[in-house]
Amino acid sequence: MKALLLAGGLGTRLRPLTDHIPKPMVPILGQPHLKRLISYLSPSGIDEVVVTAGYRGKDIELALGDGSNLGVAIRYVHENTPLGTGGAIKNAEKHFDGTFLIFNADILSEIDVQAMLRHHKKHDAAVTIAVKQVNNPSQYGVIEYDADYRIRSFKEKPPPGEASSNWINAGVYVFEPAVLREIPAGLTVSVERETFPALLSQNHKLVAYRYEGYWLDIGTTDKYLLAHRDILDGKCRTIAGHSGSYISPTATVSPEATVVEPVYIGDKAIVDDKAVIGPHAVLGCSAYVGYGSMVIDSILLDGVKVGQNLKVINSVAGNNCRVYDNLISDTCCEF
């Protein structure tokens, strides 16, 4: 079974982190998200992955390689100019001659790949779209479907209070390769706004797959922080073995420091005397927290240095950032 991972986005909502890191490669508890996604898919029967890479695509290829260490074969399709989600799918057409899966690479979920494939085959669908129920669908693509799961309409980001459904496009699809002929080549195309409505108007059978497990778009700083909180709290099982606290055996935590669980403290991290770490603090490889400083509900990526008697709260500090002033509330920095 093959899967296509859409990883070409610019990640503008996660800037400045994505000024130097492609959005699909932002670390989740010390490992790039895309690497974790592939590791999650491999045991589900996915043995070949095609990655559409645009912005900083060479960084993605360098980090993942040929996939042999992840149990899959990885191929790359590079975009010289952004093609949108539909254009990216079309650009990878030559790699697919049978039923295949597609994932937006900025989604964190626990979706059961085999169950979705069975649903797709049972309903003889041309395209199956995973749908997720949310309280406020105004920031998403809303999907209406009937009692037989057949999709009847799409509405992209309806104004608050005007949505006809609270089931949204969850960014995971099953495609039959024949529908790729309906996407124009060499153009910027949105699969959500253009391809799916066009397929519907041409009477292709599009089916909804109701997904009720954990789901989060990690494309903003707030959602990136929330993903780590949820993992540490055990709400997301995609990343197994990391609920609760983890302190690397190579980390150094002063006996005079205070650790408030749950936390993640990575390899070679150092926590100095009187520092307070947690709850929901994530320290990357070689991060350093100085004397008397507090890191709460925050993520320090690799090599971050926090000075003495400072507060880092509800913030993300990017690779090798030096923190000399308090970062309190809703801050994302990369120096």
Phi, psi and omega in degrees: 000139181249153176225143176252126180251118183274102190233027186262003185291160181278339179068037185298330182285348179254009177294147009272001179304319185276006171295333183235350181232127174300140185309316181294348183256006176299139187285140169246111185048051171088353179234142179305138182304317183297323177295318178294322179298314180296319178297328178287323184282328186305314179292349181272007178101002176279118181245353176220132182235133173249126181250122173273117187240129177238267180300122181053038183298327179294329176296320178296313182296320180296322183285323186265333180064215183271001177086359185298329179278357179248001178083016179222165169262128181249131173242153184238139173238111185268138177256124176285328174228150180300133183249000186073173184294316180292318178296324178294319178297314179299321183295339179260010188307320187297343183273357188232121177235008177212181178307134180215162180257154176228136178231130164293127191280004177251020181255133174252119183209175177241026190301140180272102185300314183293323178296320179293321177296319178298319178298317179301313181290320181301322183264007176050049186272152170278322177219135171244134182242124174291132179238144183232136180275130179228160180286320182237099185274006189293342180262010187226175172275120184267139183235131173255136179216161184264188184294340177265013178072006179284129183286134182249334181198160175233145173215116186273119176048064178293150177302151179307133179086353183251002180286137180271355180206156173248022172263123186246161174293119184269003175077021175230129186225155165243128182242143161269138187298337182299329183289343179297337178295339183275355180261125180294143182274147172075010182242158173279118186226137173264121179294328182286315186271334186242306188295308183297313176300323179294317178299321179296317181293337179266010175067024168290147182275111177250131188236144176267140172245112183285118180248126187241010179270196182294139180206134178203133171274116186267024188279002175234163180299316180300316181288327177296317175296316182298321179303316180292320177299314182296321179295313180296329179277359179079016181278339179240121183261002180303319180260089188291148172084007183238010172286151187077203185262148173222128175235118182301142177295344178264359176280156177239111180245118182302140175296345177266002174273162177245125177248118181254108184292154001272148178218164170230122180237114189278183184302134173063013175290153181231130177241119187276175181304144173065003176287154176239122181242120177098173005284165177056045174254139178235121179246121181282183182301130177063018173291153181226131176241120188281175183308127172073005181274157181240135174233110186229134178050044187218162179236122171253116180283185189302135172077008180290138177241122177252128182289197185272144171055045179243165177237126174241108187230130177053047186224161174235124177249123186283175184312128174064018176294143175249117184256112179244347177239158180297133172249100185238117171077115167057046182245141174228121182226149174212106184255000000 
